[in-house]
């Protein structure tokens, strides 16, 4: 599955609600927010079979096609085959990703983007709904 949106208007104070199904044989999926695919303020990437840590969340940013330093959270509580709601809150200097079970992942806006114009959701995830609240 892949969804790509351009010319979005996602700013500080907004949130993005994503509902979907993690595939039963999922390896990974990702949610990217930024200017375009080469400039990402947030790359949120749950991995279920990571070589280093098994099941992890990996967050990163990308500037002019170059990845930054990965932030890894080993406590990935997402389950293969589960229906999930993921909420991304954007405060301007920080992304807060709310996950099932009151789990949260925080990632700084390293690229200092004021407006997010680009969204991409892809991987082993079946999207059911998407909502942006201002």
Secondary structure by P-SEA (a helix, b strand, c coil): cbbbbccccccccbbbbbbbbcccccccccccccccccccccbbbbbcccccccbbbbbbccccccccbbbbbccccccccccbbbbbbbcccbbbbbccccbbbbbccccccccccbbbbbcccccccccccc
